[in-house]
Amino acid sequence: MSKVEATPNVEMTDAAEDVSSFGSGLPRHGCAKAGHSFVIRHSSFVIHSAFHSIANRAAALLMKLLFGCVARVYVLRRGNPNRAGGFLLASNHISHFDPFIISSVVRRKIDWMAMAEFFPVPVLGFFLRAVDAFPAERNRADRKTIRTAIERLKHGRIVGLFPEGGIRDGARSLLEGAALRPGASTLAHIAGVPILPCVIVGSDRLYSKKRWLPLRRTPIWIAFGNPILNFPDHEKSAARACIERELASAFKLLYTELRETFSLTPDDLPHPPGERMKCGRTSGRRGDLAVPGTGNRSDYPTINRNGFRRFAASGVDLLMCASINLLQSRHHLHARSREEMDDYVTTCEKLTAEDYYAVPNGAEIAAVISDRPRTITWQSPINTKFPANNVARADFFPCAQGWSAPTVLMLHALMSASHIGYRRYAARFNELGRNACFVHLPYHYSRVPRGHWNGELAITADLIRNAEGLRQGVIELRQLMAILRERGCTEFGVLGTSYGGWIGALLAMVERDFRFVALMAPIVNVEHAIWESPAARFMRRELHRANIEPSLIARHFHLSSPMHNQPLCDADRVLFVAGDFDLIARPEDVEKIHGNWRGSELLRVPQGHFGYRMLRETIARLKKRGL
């Protein structure tokens, strides 16, 4: 290894890497027209480049200020990543803070591969694209991702990735000898660029809330290795094997070098995020101090764990609510909205839930079933002005037992970020001998009208469209259950989240063949969802402007509000799951419907409306109940 040059928090300059132009050729004929077109394209490119340049500089400055206050970063061979030309920067991954901290100590801009699940989220996706990150599927080879990475590498840019495919520690980490994923070596060989190895240690300690206290300056250590060539003279498979072998060896050597150079203690080395979060726990008495462990360099008082969780969960909920309100601001009511709403409610008042959600007579399901995963599509019985939304779809994941096995209907949340997590749980249901159906609810996924975000049209100030969307979702689920019954399925389960939990509760009001109905953070109090929820601020403004009062909307609650109804299925098969810090589906509302639906079960989870812990604990609870 070359000589060590360790410097804590050396002053760093802003990223200076500009986006390269891809060029634009002019045709030989029609020069005047072509020249005009070129000027337009060139102007658009200049604006686009300027925006990304400003966004990257602003992000770089923000990261330096943020981590300069809470961390002291020590770097070995700081100059290595600032070499000219394109290359892959491959790092171990121990926390969500890694890409930001690494980028803050490198002068050149790094285009990071990020989890594809993040990009459909409006605010987060916009930020990631602004700083030139691009999506990557963790569990399969994505040609678009590969093409994007190769294109950027060939234009002399740095592409950052984590070859472990996720946050890893201990025996699962490449630092301890775990196997590398082949993606990095494949990219380097195809693009003909070297790989620069990087090891980061200590960033996982930022999961502890006490590490963000003023003046703590948690130490973090980074080591950059020397470039690993792409072995252009070797055969493809041999070259990739050599790259992987060199890269694995470099990670181990850099990890050893950091431990020896800085005399790192066991507490400094990578730990699971869950362990780091627990390190601030106290006995709960005011004034208790944290007990210093090995490598703990502070005697600061700890913060109440639940208070921190509530603060973090509320922050995430409010951020997501702001993005929802921003999208809703694109949809205004018109002058006749009050009159139309009154006519709609007057018609619906005469109906029962069974009438409202009845499958129309003669409605046929045109099922198209392909190979794995099978896809069932049919014409929706509810026609809207958006053709894309008029085709219902469910992705079917069969287990080994075939059609006769119980089928779990997975109903996603409003503006669900990604279907990937649901597909993983579909595989788990298959292992348990259950079929699974991932249902595309109205205005989501394959049913998103052109020019709109996923789920943007499902909930807006247009309450008639909202109600018809719920009705459409319930009727289509009843149609889906009918076709599955024809193929031999006699029992079903429901796994619904938020908006999907709302539709699942409405479905339980008109169907009885359920082994379980698991409703996670369901929207059960429609009155609160419209008139008090932070996600509906713009909606309320539009309703007030149109003179649509709460009493008018309440006349529809006998059809759209689970709180005002009882299940047709046995209530003891219903599992309500509430988030302790949920600002949208408040835990007190979920507790109230749990009391109304006598015999149902209630599970409380310490999270807000948005999070993944609830799904894991719900599945665990369903397993104990025997699904």
N, C-alpha and C positions, 0 to 999 in steps of 0.2 A: 504494500500500500504506500501511497505517496505521503509526504510529510503532512502532519496534522496542523491545520490552521483554525483553531476554535476561537470564535469571537462572539460574545453575548451582545445581541441587539445592535449590531452595527448599522449605521444609517443606510437606508436602501433607497434607490431611485425608483420612479414610476416605470411601469412597463412601457417599452418603446417600440414594441413590435407592431408594425402596421399590417392591415389586411392586404394581401396581394391581389392585384387585378387579374381577372381571368381573361381579359381582352375581349374585343368584339370586332369581327371582320366585316367590311363593307362589301356589298355585292357590286359587280361591275356595271350593272344597269340601274337606272333610277337613282343616280348619285345624290341628287338634291333631297329626295325623300329619305334615302338611306342615311344621309348625313343628318337630317333632322331627327330621325329615329335614334341615331347614335348619340346625339346631344342629349336627348331625353334619358336614354339608358345611362349615359355617363353621369348626368346630374343625379339620377336616382342612386347610382352606385356611390357617388361622393357623399350624399346625405346618409346613406346606409353605413358607409365606412366611418363617417364622423360620429354618428350615433354610437356605434360599437366602441369607437376609440374613447369617447367621453365616458360611456358606461364602464369600460374596463379601468380607466384611470380613477373614476370615482370609487369603484369597488375595491381597487388596490389600496387607495388612501384609507377607506373605511376599515379594511382588514388590518392595516398597519396600526391605525389608531386603536382599534379594539384590542387586538392581541398584544400591542405594545403596553397596554395598561394592565392586562391580566397575566401575561406570560413573559418569561425571559428565554429567548430562543438562542441556543448554542448550535453553531453550524460547522461541520467539517467539510473542507473543500468547497467553499461557497462559490468559487468561480466555475466549477464544472458545468452546472446547468446553463451558464450564460454563454456557452460556446455557440458559434454560428451554425446555421443550417437546421434542417428538420431532424427530429429524433423523438423516440418514445421515452417518456419519463415514467418508470414503473416503480411503485412504492408499496410497502406493506400498508395495511389499513387497520387501525385500532380505534378510530373514533370518527364521528361525522365532521370534526373540525380539521381533519388532515389536509384536504385540498386547499382550504383557506390559509392555513398556516404555512404550508409548503409554498403556495403562490406568493405569500408575503415576503419570503426571503429570496425569491428569484426575480431578477430584473426583467427578464423576458416574460411575455404573456404565455400562459399555459392554457390550452383548450382541453378541458377535462371531459372525459366520458362520465356521464351521470346516469343513475338509475332511471329507466324509462318511465317508472311510476310517478316521478316528480313532475314531468313536463305537462301533463294535462291539467294540473292545478294552476288556475289562472295567474295569480301573482307570482308564485314560485317559478312556474314555467317561463313567464316573461323575463324574470331576472336571470335565469339560467341561460336563456337564448341571448340575452343582452351581453353577457360576458363570454359568449362564444362556446359555452358548453353544449354538448349534443348527447342525445339519448342512446342508451345501450341496454339491450335485453340481457339479463344476467344468466338466463337458463337456456338460451339458444343462440345460434349464429344468426346475426341480422345483417343481410347484405347491404342495406342502406347505411348502417353504422360503419361497416367495413369500408365502403366506398368513401364515406365522409372522412374517416380517419386517414385513409391513404391519400386522398386529395390534399388534405391539409399538410400532411407530412411532406409530400412532394413539392409543396409550395414553401417549404422551409420553416414550418411552424412546429411548435412543441405540442405533442398530444400526451396528456397525462391519463394514466389508468392504474387500477388496482388489480393485479393479476390474481388475487385471492378470491375476487368476486363478491366481497362483502367484508364486514368487520370480523376479524379473527384474532384469537389470543390462544396462548398455551399450545397444546399439541395440534390444534387446527391451523396454526399460523405457519407461514412459510419460514418465519424466523426460527421455528423449532423443527424444521425439516418437512413440513406438510407439502404435498405435491402442488405444483403450479398448474394453473389452467393454461391451455395451449394458445390462448388468444394473442398474448404479447409477442411470442415468437413468430406466429403466423403473420401478424401485421408487419413486424420488422422485416421479415424475409420478403414479403410481397412488395412493400414500399421501398426496400433497399436502403433502410436507415438503421443506425445503431440504437441500442437501448441503454439508457442511463439509469442504473439502479439507485434507489433512495430508500433509506430506513429512517422512520420517525418513531421516537419513544417519548412518552410522557403526556401526550395530548389527551389520552383517555382520562387523565385526572381532572380534566375540565368538566367531566360529567358531575363532579361533586360540587354542590352549590357553594360551599365555603371557599372554593378556589376562585370564585368571581368577586369575592370581597375586595374592597379597595386596598391597594398596595401589597397584595399577596405575591404577585409576579411568580406564578408557578413555572418552574424550569421545564423546558422542552428541548430535546436533543434531536438533531437531524444530521445525517451523514449522507453525502453524495459520493457514489463510486465513480469509477472510470467507465467510459463508453464500451459497450460490448458490441462487437462487429456482427454483421448479419450473415457472415460466411457465404458470400456470393459464389464462390467456386465449388461449393458442396451441392450435392443433390438435395432436392427440396426437403425430404424427410430427415436426412442426415443433418442439414443445416439447422432445422428447427430443434432437433435433439441437442445439437451443440449449444444453441442459444439458451435453451432451457437449463442445460447443465451449468453453463457459465453464470446465468442469472441466479439460479438457486445458490450456487457457491458464493456469489457476490453478496447476496442478502445475509447469509450467515456470517461472512467476514465483517461486513459493516456493523452488524448487530454486536458482534464480539468486540469490535473496536470501540463502539460507543460505551459499552459496559466497562471496559478496561480504562479508557481515557478519562471518563468522568466518575469512575468508582460508583456506578449505579447500584442502589440497594434493591432488594426484592420488591419493595413498594413502588419503586420507579418504573419497573418493568410492566409490560401490558397486562391489564386485568379486564375481565368482562365489564361492560358498561353498568350492569346491574350492581356489581360489587362496588364500583366507584360511587354510584348514587347512594348506596347505603352508608357510606363512610361518615356522612354528616348526621346520622341518627343519634339522638340523645335520649335520656330517660324521661324527658318531657318537663322537667322542673326548670323554672326560670333561673338562668344564670349558670346552668350546667356547662362545663367545658368539654370540648372534644378530647378524648384520651389519645395522646400521640402514639402512633404505632411506628413500626420500622419505616424510616424515610419520611415520616410526617414532620414537616418543618414549621408547624404553626400551632399555637395554643389559642386561636381565635374561638369565640363562642360559636356554636353551630346554630343553624336556623331551623325552626320547626319544619319537619319534613312535609307534613300535609299542607302547611302554608305555602311552601315552595311549589309543591305539585299544583295546588289550586292556582297560584299565580301563573305558572307556566301554561297550564291547561286553559285558563281564561284568556291568556294572551293569544294562544293559537286559535281558540274559538272566535275571538274578536277579529283577528286578522282574516280568517276565512269568511266571517260575516261581512267584513268590509268588501271583500272581493265579490261576494254574492250580490251585495247592494250595488256595486259598481256595474255588474252585468244587468241587473234589473233596471238600471237607469236608462237602458236602451229601449224599454218597453213602457209606453205611456198609454193611459186610458183616453178614450175619446168622449165627445159630448153626450152620446147616448148610452154610455156604460151603465148608468144608474137605472135607466128604463129597461135595458136588456137584462140586467141582473134581477130586477124585480119580476120580469116575465119568467125567467128561468127558474127562480126559486118557487114561484107560484105553481108552475107545472110540477116541480119535484115534490112539493108538499103532499101531493096526492099519492105518492109512491112509497112502497116499503123498500127495505134494503134488498129483498129478494127480487122485487120488480126492477129496481134500478140497476142491479148488477146481473140481471138475467142474460144468458146467451141468446141472441136473437134467433127466432125459429128459422131453420133451414141454413144457418151459418155453417159453412163447410170449411174444414181445415185442409188446405192443400199442402201436405207434408212433403218436404224434400229432404231425404236423409242421405248423407254422404258417408264416406269412411270416417275413421277417427280423426278429430272429434266430430261426432255427428251433429249436423245442424238441421233444426226443424224450423221451417219458415212457413208462414201462411198470411193470407190477406186479413188485416184487422177488420172486425165488424164495425168499428168506429172510424168513419172517414173524417179526416181533418184537411185543412188547406195545404198541408205539407206532405207531399207524396212519400218522402222518405220515412215518415212516421206511420204510414198506413200499411207497412209490411212488418208483421210481428216476427220475432226471432228468439229462439232459445238454443243455446249450445248444450248438447247432450253428451254426458260422460258416463258410458255404461260400465258396470262392474262385471265380474266374471259370472255372476248368477243370472245375468240377462234381464229381459224386460220385466220379469215377475218380481224382481227385488224392489223394496221400497225406494222411492225417489225423493231426493232432497231438492226443493226449489230454492235456489239462492237468489235473493232479491237485493240488489245493490243500493247504495246510498245515492242521494241527489248529487249530481255532478261528480260521480265516482271517478277517482283519479285513474284507476287502472283495473283491468280484469285479471291481472296476473295472480294476485293473492287469492282470488276466488278459485282460479284454476288449480292452484296448489291444494286448496282445501277440498276441491272436487276429487283430486287424486287420493286424499286421505279418506274421504267417504267411500271411494271405490274399494280401498283396502279393507274397510269395515263391512263390505258386502252391501253397499248402498249405491244406487245410481245417483247422479247429480245433474241438475239442469241449471245453467247460468242463464237467467232470463234478461233479455234486453228490454228494460222498461221504457215506456213512452218517452220520446225525445232524447234517448241515450244511445251511445255506441253506434250500432249500424243504422239507427233511426234518427240521427242528428241531421236536421235540415242544413242545407248548404249555407255557409256564412254565419253559423252559430256555434257556440261552445257546447260541449257535451252536457246535456241536461239543462241548458240555459232556459228553454221554453217550458220546462215542466212546472216551475213555480215562478209566477210573475204577479203583477198587479191585476192581470186578467183572471179573475177568480172563476169565471165560467170555463176557461180553458184548463185551469188547474183541476176543477172538479171532473171535467170530461177526461182529463188525463188519468186521474185516479180510477174512474169508471172503466176506461179503456184497459188499464193495467189489470184490474180484477177480472174483467170479462175474458181477456186473453189468457189469463192463468187458468180460468175454469175450462176454456177450450183446450188448453194444453193438457190439463188433467184428464179431460175426456179422451183425447187421442192416446194417452198413455194407458188409460184403463182398457181401451180397445186392444192394446198390445199385451195386456196381462198384468199390469201394475194395479194393485189394490190399496196400497198405503202410501202416504206422502208425508214429508216433513217440510217445514218452512224455516229458512234462515234469512231473516230480513234485517237490514240496517237502515236506520233513520227513515228516509223516504220509502225505502223498501220495507222497513218495519211497519210503516203506516199502511202500505198496500197489503202487507201480510196480515195485519190486524183486521182490515176490511174483508179480506178473503176468509178469515176464520169466522166471520159473521154469517157467511152464506154457504160454507163447505164444512163437512164433518169428518172426512176420511184422513185424519192426521195422526201420525205417531207422536209428533211434537210440532209446536209452533214457537220458535225462538225469535223474539223480537228485541233487537239491540238498539237502545236509544231511539225508540219509535216516536213518531210525532202522533201523540194521542190526544193532546189538548189543542184543538184547532184554534180556539179563541186566543190562547196565549201565542200560538205560532204566528197569528196574523197581527194582533194588537200589542204584543209586548216583546216578542223575540227580537234580539239585535240583528238578526238576518233579514228582517222585514221592514226596516226603516223606510226605504224608498217606497215599498209597497203601501205602507200606511199613508205616506204623503199623497200618493196618487188616489187612494181610496177617499181620503178627506176632500181632495180637490173635486172628486166626482160625486161627493155627497152620499157615499155608500157607508151607511152606519152599521155598527155591530149587530143591532137587532135584525137587520135584513139578512146578514150572513148567518146568524144563529138559526134561522128558519131552515137551513140545509143541514144542520148538525146531525139530524136523525139518519142521514145517509153517509156523511163524510167524516164524522167524529167518532172514533172508537170509544171515547170516554162516555158517550151517550148511548151505547149499545151493549149487547151481550153476545158472547160467541155461540155459534151453532155447534161447534165441536165441544168436547169435554174440556172444561176450564183447567182441569188438572194436567192437561197436556201442553199448557201454555207456559212458557218461561219468559218473563220480562227481565231485561237487563238494563240497569240504569248506571250512568256515569256520575260519580259523586260531585264532579265539578262542572257538569254539563249546563251551559247557558241557553241551549236551544230546546232540547227535550229534558226539561228540568226533572231531577230525581223525585221531587214531591209529586209531580204529575204522574210519573210512572208508578210510584207507590200508590197513588189514588186509584188508578185503573186496576192495579193488582188487587186492591181491596174490593173493587166493584166486580171483577171477574173472580168470584169466590172459588178457591181451589187452585188458582194459578200460583206459580212460584216466582220469587223475586231474587235476583242476583245483583249485588252492588259491586262496582268496579271503580278503583281510584283513577279516573281519567276524565277528560272533557268529552265534548261531542265528537271530536276528531282524534283518532288514535287507533292503534292496532291491538292493544292489550285486551280490549273487550272481546274481540273475536276469538282470541286464543282461550280466554277463560270460559267463554260460552261453549266452545267445542269441548273443552275438558269437562264441563258440567253435563253436557249432553251425553258424553261417553259414560259418565257415572250413572246416568238415568237409563242407559241401555239404548239410546237413540230411538 
